[in-house]
Amino acid sequence: MRKFIPYLLILLGLLVAFVATLFGSANGLPYQDPSQEMLVKQIAEARKFNLIALIGLLACVSGIFWICQRIWMKRRRKKLQTE
């Protein structure tokens, strides 16, 4: 199970970033005659979706670093055993 968690983190991070980007782009569609309150709400929603997408991408990058660190440690152990 521990070997599967980094891959799950990458997959879920990409999924969250993709869904947040979809909602963010749907939020960016302009209204015909927006009021000031609607514009403020639209900007707040865009910031929220951008933050969620960033969190998803950070989760993905964390999973990638986790896998790279695991590979690096495995190679290092193998190198130390052969010496």
C-alpha positions in Angstrom: 0.0 0.0 0.0 2.9 2.4 0.8 4.2 2.0 -2.8 0.8 3.0 -4.2 0.3 6.2 -2.1 2.6 8.5 -4.1 0.9 7.4 -7.4 -2.5 8.1 -5.8 -1.3 11.5 -4.7 -0.2 12.3 -8.2 -3.4 11.1 -9.7 -5.6 12.9 -7.2 -3.6 16.1 -7.5 -4.0 16.2 -11.2 -7.7 15.4 -11.0 -8.2 18.2 -8.5 -6.2 20.7 -10.6 -8.2 19.7 -13.7 -11.6 20.0 -12.1 -10.7 23.3 -10.5 -9.5 24.6 -13.9 -12.7 23.5 -15.5 -14.8 25.3 -12.8 -12.6 28.3 -13.0 -12.9 28.6 -16.7 -16.7 28.2 -16.5 -16.7 31.0 -13.9 -14.8 33.2 -16.3 -17.6 33.5 -18.8 -18.7 37.1 -18.9 -22.2 38.3 -18.1 -24.0 40.6 -20.5 -24.4 43.5 -18.1 -22.7 42.5 -14.8 -23.3 44.6 -11.7 -20.4 45.5 -9.4 -21.5 42.8 -6.9 -21.4 40.2 -9.6 -17.9 41.2 -10.7 -16.7 41.1 -7.1 -18.2 37.6 -6.7 -16.7 36.4 -10.0 -13.2 37.6 -9.0 -13.5 35.9 -5.6 -14.7 32.6 -7.2 -11.8 32.8 -9.7 -9.3 33.3 -6.9 -10.8 30.3 -5.0 -10.6 28.0 -8.0 -7.0 29.1 -8.8 -6.0 28.3 -5.2 -7.6 24.9 -5.4 -5.9 24.2 -8.7 -2.6 25.2 -7.1 -3.1 22.9 -4.1 -3.8 20.0 -6.6 -0.6 20.8 -8.5 1.4 20.9 -5.2 0.0 17.5 -4.3 1.0 16.2 -7.7 4.6 17.6 -7.3 4.8 16.1 -3.8 4.0 12.7 -5.2 6.6 13.0 -7.9 9.3 14.1 -5.3 8.2 11.2 -3.1 8.8 8.7 -5.9 12.1 10.3 -6.9 13.3 10.2 -3.3 12.3 6.5 -3.0 14.2 5.6 -6.2 17.3 7.7 -5.1 17.4 5.9 -1.7 17.0 2.5 -3.3 20.0 3.2 -5.6 22.0 4.5 -2.8 21.4 1.5 -0.6 22.3 -0.8 -3.5 25.5 1.2 -4.1 26.5 1.0 -0.4 25.8 -2.8 -0.4 28.1 -3.4 -3.3 31.0 -1.5 -1.8 
